[in-house]
């Protein structure tokens, strides 16, 4: 089996992206066969960084790693699988104490988990 995860697109609107963050380019699959809509929990440990843009990059990387694990679990060893994913939204399990729910606050808060609403597009042959 060969699982090729082309990566994760950050699909958040520009006004929710932190200053200094540059989304990475990902090769998409226009003729995908399956679409998964999942919420991926990402541990805060290892993703909160010194800047919001670095935290966002770490969340995208962790999401892509989780997508690869999902693909490895879901497809037979004989399939050749190509996929990519899109982050649609990011939430968390924290309750703000100061009513601040902005993305910058979310990316710097010490919450339990990020909840990453993700769509995975898959082609398997």
Secondary structure as UniProt FT lines:
FT   STRAND          2..10
FT   HELIX           14..16
FT   TURN            19..20
FT   TURN            30..31
FT   STRAND          34..43
FT   TURN            45..47
FT   HELIX           52..74
FT   TURN            77..78
FT   STRAND          80..92
FT   HELIX           103..108
FT   STRAND          113..124
//
